Amino acid sequence: MAPRLPLPDRRRAVQTGAVAAAVLALLTWWLLPQGGQPAPSGRISFATGVPTGVYAKYGDLLKEDLAQDLPALQVTLRRSAGSLDNLRQLTAGKADFTLATADAVATYRERRQPRADQLRACARLYDDYMQLVVRRDSPVRSARDLKGKRVGVGADSSGVQLITRRLLKAAGLDFDSDIEPVRVGIDKMPGLLEKGEIDAFFWSGGLPTNAVTSLGDRTPIRLVQLGDLLGPLHAQGQQAGYYRAAIMPVDAYPGLHATEVVKTIAVANLLVTMDSADPDLTESITRTVIRSRDRIGTRVHAAQKVDLRTAIYTTPLPLHAGARRYYVSVKP
């Protein structure tokens, strides 16, 4: 029979075990997300946009932050034509989360697309600014001057083309007959303008957009004001109410050497998922989106506008239950 330990040694062993258990408990708590639930794991897909657009860059950077915050979660990025394509991928089950402009979401719901009523928002992010880009020596001074010209209008199923159609209508132009529409995205439009194969192009994106910055470094270009179209745009109906007046500052694109602000139109971007998404996962992703603002904002300047106070205003979509739980948890 093994000898019994003296009382002091037994007490020391018990104390050591208790300390070890406490340390283990502390480490376990520290590794868990807020709320004490196990960190989400598995695989998700995230639909973004064309390779040189802000959506794609934002998605790349958010994936890096999710890898830090949720190491057991594998994130696959899916490229797309833009907002409407993103929503189709989401509702078809090809993506679990995506980005889309508020006007595109409203249009998707108005058209009663499959599962549109099941769309939910995680956050309002940053605003897209509508940009009409021409060569510096172009005679185009407003959208009304585009009649008869070759115009990049964004890819089919993109939010760019959606708002471009509305802007041209507000300018009194017919999309199909008054211009020569070139249906490509921001990955191709700058090169076409540089080579003289189009006369102008529309783009809806955060400021600055790398593709426009790079074009300005190679070719003298300028931005055309669109502020005079806001009234006629709002007159088109309810969906146009998602557009607001905005100003692009002179330093939005330093390489363009602008001397005056450019009046334009802006629309909010939303982080979107389905109502069936796991609440714990959605809460964790929403937390990372808000926390990552400053880091992502150093490389995607538009992301600096992500703000906890405005993130909850996701009209026309209600908040997902998991996202709502996050906002309640951090409410002052």
C-alpha positions as CSV (number, residue, x, y, z in Angstrom):
1,M,0.0,0.0,0.0
2,A,1.4,3.4,-1.0
3,P,2.3,5.6,1.9
4,R,0.0,8.6,2.6
5,L,1.4,12.0,1.8
6,P,2.0,14.3,4.7
7,L,-0.8,16.8,5.0
8,P,1.4,19.9,3.9
9,D,2.3,18.1,0.6
10,R,-1.2,17.1,-0.1
11,R,-2.4,20.7,0.5
12,R,0.3,22.0,-1.8
13,A,-0.7,19.6,-4.5
14,V,-4.4,20.7,-4.2
15,Q,-3.3,24.3,-4.4
16,T,-1.2,23.7,-7.4
17,G,-4.0,21.9,-9.2
18,A,-6.4,24.8,-8.4
19,V,-4.0,27.4,-9.8
20,A,-3.5,25.3,-13.0
21,A,-7.3,25.0,-13.4
22,A,-7.7,28.7,-12.9
23,V,-5.1,29.5,-15.5
24,L,-6.6,27.1,-18.0
25,A,-10.1,28.6,-17.4
26,L,-8.6,32.1,-17.9
27,L,-7.0,31.0,-21.2
28,T,-10.1,29.4,-22.4
29,W,-12.2,32.5,-21.6
30,W,-9.6,34.7,-23.3
31,L,-9.7,32.6,-26.5
32,L,-13.4,32.8,-26.7
33,P,-15.3,35.7,-28.4
34,Q,-17.3,38.0,-26.3
35,G,-20.3,36.2,-24.8
36,G,-18.3,33.1,-23.9
37,Q,-19.5,31.0,-26.8
38,P,-17.0,28.9,-28.9
39,A,-15.6,30.8,-31.8
40,P,-17.4,30.1,-35.1
41,S,-15.7,27.5,-37.3
42,G,-16.3,25.9,-40.7
43,R,-16.3,27.5,-44.1
44,I,-18.1,30.6,-45.6
45,S,-18.0,32.3,-48.9
46,F,-18.1,36.1,-49.4
47,A,-19.1,37.7,-52.7
48,T,-17.2,41.0,-53.4
49,G,-16.8,42.5,-56.9
50,V,-14.5,43.1,-59.9
51,P,-10.8,42.7,-59.1
52,T,-9.8,46.4,-59.2
53,G,-12.9,47.7,-57.4
54,V,-13.3,48.8,-53.8
55,Y,-15.5,45.8,-53.0
56,A,-12.8,43.4,-53.9
57,K,-10.1,45.3,-51.9
58,Y,-12.4,45.6,-48.9
59,G,-13.1,41.9,-49.1
60,D,-9.4,41.0,-49.3
61,L,-8.6,43.1,-46.2
62,L,-11.7,41.9,-44.2
63,K,-10.6,38.3,-44.9
64,E,-7.3,39.0,-43.2
65,D,-9.0,40.4,-40.1
66,L,-11.4,37.5,-39.9
67,A,-8.4,35.1,-40.0
68,Q,-7.1,36.9,-36.9
69,D,-10.4,37.1,-35.0
70,L,-11.9,33.7,-36.1
71,P,-8.9,31.4,-37.0
72,A,-11.2,28.3,-37.2
73,L,-13.3,30.0,-39.9
74,Q,-12.2,29.5,-43.6
75,V,-13.3,32.4,-45.8
76,T,-13.5,32.1,-49.6
77,L,-13.9,35.2,-51.6
78,R,-16.0,35.2,-54.8
79,R,-15.6,37.8,-57.5
80,S,-18.7,39.3,-59.1
81,A,-20.1,41.9,-61.5
82,G,-21.3,44.0,-58.6
83,S,-24.3,44.6,-56.3
84,L,-27.1,42.8,-58.1
85,D,-24.9,39.9,-59.0
86,N,-23.8,39.7,-55.3
87,L,-27.4,39.5,-54.2
88,R,-28.1,36.8,-56.7
89,Q,-25.2,34.8,-55.5
90,L,-26.3,35.2,-51.9
91,T,-29.9,34.2,-52.5
92,A,-28.8,31.3,-54.7
93,G,-26.7,29.9,-51.8
94,K,-23.4,30.5,-53.6
95,A,-22.3,33.1,-51.0
96,D,-23.0,33.5,-47.3
97,F,-22.2,37.2,-47.0
98,T,-21.8,40.0,-49.5
99,L,-21.7,43.7,-50.1
100,A,-24.4,45.7,-52.0
101,T,-25.6,49.2,-52.3
102,A,-28.9,50.1,-50.6
103,D,-30.5,51.1,-53.9
104,A,-29.6,47.7,-55.4
105,V,-31.1,45.9,-52.4
106,A,-34.3,47.9,-52.7
107,T,-34.5,47.2,-56.4
108,Y,-33.9,43.5,-55.9
109,R,-36.7,43.4,-53.3
110,E,-39.0,45.5,-55.4
111,R,-38.6,43.1,-58.3
112,R,-39.5,40.2,-55.9
113,Q,-36.5,38.2,-56.8
114,P,-36.2,34.7,-55.3
115,R,-35.7,34.8,-51.5
116,A,-35.4,38.6,-51.6
117,D,-37.6,38.8,-48.5
118,Q,-35.1,36.7,-46.6
119,L,-32.2,39.2,-47.0
120,R,-30.9,40.7,-43.8
121,A,-28.2,43.3,-43.0
122,C,-25.2,43.2,-40.7
123,A,-24.1,46.8,-41.0
124,R,-24.2,50.0,-43.0
125,L,-20.7,50.5,-44.2
126,Y,-19.4,53.4,-46.2
127,D,-20.9,55.4,-49.0
128,D,-20.3,55.0,-52.7
129,Y,-19.7,58.1,-54.7
130,M,-21.0,58.3,-58.3
131,Q,-18.1,59.3,-60.6
132,L,-18.2,60.3,-64.2
133,V,-14.7,60.2,-65.6
134,V,-13.5,61.8,-68.8
135,R,-10.2,62.9,-70.4
136,R,-9.2,66.3,-69.2
137,D,-9.7,67.9,-72.7
138,S,-13.2,66.4,-73.1
139,P,-16.0,68.8,-73.9
140,V,-18.3,66.9,-71.5
141,R,-19.3,69.1,-68.6
142,S,-22.4,67.3,-67.5
143,A,-24.1,64.0,-68.1
144,R,-26.4,65.8,-70.6
145,D,-23.3,66.2,-72.8
146,L,-22.9,62.4,-73.3
147,K,-25.4,62.2,-76.1
148,G,-23.9,60.4,-79.1
149,K,-20.8,59.3,-77.1
150,R,-19.3,55.9,-76.2
151,V,-19.9,55.5,-72.5
152,G,-18.7,52.9,-70.0
153,V,-21.8,52.0,-68.0
154,G,-20.7,49.2,-65.8
155,A,-21.2,45.5,-66.3
156,D,-24.6,43.9,-66.5
157,S,-25.9,43.0,-63.0
158,S,-23.8,45.7,-61.4
159,G,-24.9,48.5,-59.1
160,V,-23.0,50.9,-61.4
161,Q,-25.2,50.1,-64.4
162,L,-28.3,50.3,-62.2
163,I,-27.6,53.9,-61.1
164,T,-26.1,54.9,-64.5
165,R,-29.4,54.1,-66.2
166,R,-31.2,56.3,-63.7
167,L,-28.7,59.1,-64.0
168,L,-29.0,59.1,-67.8
169,K,-32.8,59.2,-67.5
170,A,-32.5,62.1,-65.1
171,A,-30.3,63.8,-67.7
172,G,-33.0,63.3,-70.4
173,L,-31.0,60.6,-72.2
174,D,-32.1,57.2,-73.4
175,F,-29.7,54.5,-72.3
176,D,-30.1,52.4,-75.5
177,S,-30.5,55.1,-78.2
178,D,-28.8,58.4,-77.0
179,I,-25.4,56.9,-76.1
180,E,-23.3,53.9,-77.2
181,P,-23.3,51.9,-73.9
182,V,-20.2,49.8,-73.3
183,R,-21.1,47.2,-70.7
184,V,-17.9,46.6,-68.8
185,G,-16.7,47.1,-65.3
186,I,-14.0,49.2,-63.6
187,D,-11.4,46.5,-64.4
188,K,-11.7,47.5,-68.1
189,M,-13.2,51.0,-68.4
190,P,-10.0,52.9,-67.4
191,G,-8.0,51.2,-70.1
192,L,-10.6,51.8,-72.7
193,L,-10.7,55.5,-71.9
194,E,-6.9,55.7,-71.9
195,K,-6.8,54.1,-75.4
196,G,-9.6,56.4,-76.7
197,E,-12.0,53.6,-77.2
198,I,-14.7,55.2,-75.0
199,D,-15.3,58.9,-74.3
200,A,-16.4,58.6,-70.7
201,F,-17.3,56.1,-68.0
202,F,-19.5,55.9,-64.9
203,W,-18.3,54.4,-61.7
204,S,-19.9,54.0,-58.3
205,G,-17.4,53.4,-55.5
206,G,-15.6,54.6,-52.4
207,L,-13.1,57.4,-52.5
208,P,-10.5,56.9,-53.8
209,T,-10.9,54.0,-56.2
210,N,-7.5,52.6,-57.1
211,A,-8.4,52.0,-60.7
212,V,-9.3,55.7,-61.1
213,T,-6.1,56.8,-59.2
214,S,-3.9,54.6,-61.5
215,L,-5.6,56.0,-64.6
216,G,-5.0,59.5,-63.4
217,D,-1.3,58.7,-62.9
218,R,-1.1,57.7,-66.6
219,T,-3.5,59.9,-68.4
220,P,-4.9,63.5,-67.8
221,I,-8.5,63.0,-66.6
222,R,-11.1,64.8,-64.6
223,L,-14.4,64.2,-62.8
224,V,-17.6,65.6,-64.1
225,Q,-20.2,67.0,-61.7
226,L,-23.5,65.1,-61.3
227,G,-25.1,67.3,-58.6
228,D,-27.6,68.8,-61.1
229,L,-29.2,65.4,-61.5
230,L,-30.3,64.9,-57.9
231,G,-33.7,66.5,-58.3
232,P,-34.7,64.7,-61.5
233,L,-33.3,61.5,-59.9
234,H,-35.5,61.8,-56.9
235,A,-38.5,62.4,-59.1
236,Q,-38.2,58.9,-60.5
237,G,-39.7,57.3,-57.5
238,Q,-39.1,55.6,-54.2
239,Q,-35.9,53.8,-55.0
240,A,-34.2,57.0,-56.0
241,G,-34.7,58.1,-52.4
242,Y,-31.5,56.2,-51.4
243,Y,-29.4,58.7,-53.3
244,R,-28.1,61.9,-51.5
245,A,-26.2,64.9,-52.5
246,A,-22.4,64.6,-51.9
247,I,-19.2,66.4,-52.6
248,M,-15.9,64.9,-53.8
249,P,-13.1,67.0,-52.2
250,V,-10.3,68.4,-54.3
251,D,-7.9,65.9,-52.7
252,A,-10.1,62.8,-53.4
253,Y,-7.7,62.0,-56.2
254,P,-4.5,64.1,-55.6
255,G,-3.0,63.1,-59.0
256,L,-5.9,64.8,-60.9
257,H,-4.8,68.2,-59.4
258,A,-8.4,69.3,-59.1
259,T,-8.9,72.9,-58.0
260,E,-12.6,72.7,-57.2
261,V,-14.9,70.2,-55.3
262,V,-17.1,68.1,-57.5
263,K,-20.8,67.8,-56.7
264,T,-22.1,64.3,-57.1
265,I,-24.5,61.7,-55.7
266,A,-23.8,59.1,-53.0
267,V,-25.5,55.8,-51.9
268,A,-24.8,53.6,-48.8
269,N,-23.2,50.2,-48.9
270,L,-24.6,47.4,-46.8
271,L,-23.0,44.1,-45.5
272,V,-25.8,41.6,-46.3
273,T,-26.5,38.0,-45.4
274,M,-29.6,35.7,-45.2
275,D,-32.0,35.5,-42.3
276,S,-31.0,31.8,-41.9
277,A,-27.3,32.7,-41.2
278,D,-26.1,31.4,-37.8
279,P,-26.6,34.2,-35.2
280,D,-23.2,33.5,-33.5
281,L,-21.4,33.6,-36.8
282,T,-23.2,36.8,-37.8
283,E,-22.5,38.5,-34.5
284,S,-18.8,37.6,-34.7
285,I,-18.4,38.8,-38.3
286,T,-20.2,42.1,-37.5
287,R,-17.9,42.6,-34.5
288,T,-14.8,42.2,-36.8
289,V,-16.3,44.5,-39.4
290,I,-16.6,47.3,-36.8
291,R,-13.3,46.6,-35.1
292,S,-11.4,46.5,-38.4
293,R,-12.4,49.9,-39.5
294,D,-9.1,51.7,-38.7
295,R,-6.8,49.0,-40.1
296,I,-8.8,48.6,-43.3
297,G,-9.2,52.3,-43.6
298,T,-5.5,52.9,-44.0
299,R,-5.7,51.0,-47.3
300,V,-9.4,51.5,-48.3
301,H,-10.0,55.1,-47.3
302,A,-13.7,54.8,-47.7
303,A,-13.8,52.2,-44.9
304,Q,-12.9,55.0,-42.4
305,K,-16.5,56.0,-42.6
306,V,-17.7,52.7,-41.0
307,D,-19.1,53.9,-37.7
308,L,-20.8,52.1,-34.8
309,R,-23.3,54.9,-34.5
310,T,-24.5,54.7,-38.1
311,A,-23.9,51.0,-38.8
312,I,-27.4,50.1,-37.5
313,Y,-29.2,52.2,-40.1
314,T,-29.5,49.5,-42.8
315,T,-32.7,50.6,-44.6
316,P,-34.2,48.9,-46.6
317,L,-33.2,45.7,-44.7
318,P,-33.8,44.8,-41.1
319,L,-30.8,43.8,-39.0
320,H,-30.0,40.1,-38.7
321,A,-30.6,38.8,-35.2
322,G,-26.9,38.1,-34.7
323,A,-25.9,41.6,-35.8
324,R,-28.5,43.1,-33.5
325,R,-27.2,41.1,-30.6
326,Y,-23.7,42.6,-31.2
327,Y,-25.0,46.2,-31.3
328,V,-27.0,45.6,-28.1
329,S,-23.8,44.2,-26.4
330,V,-21.8,47.3,-27.1
331,K,-24.5,49.9,-26.5
332,P,-23.2,52.5,-24.0
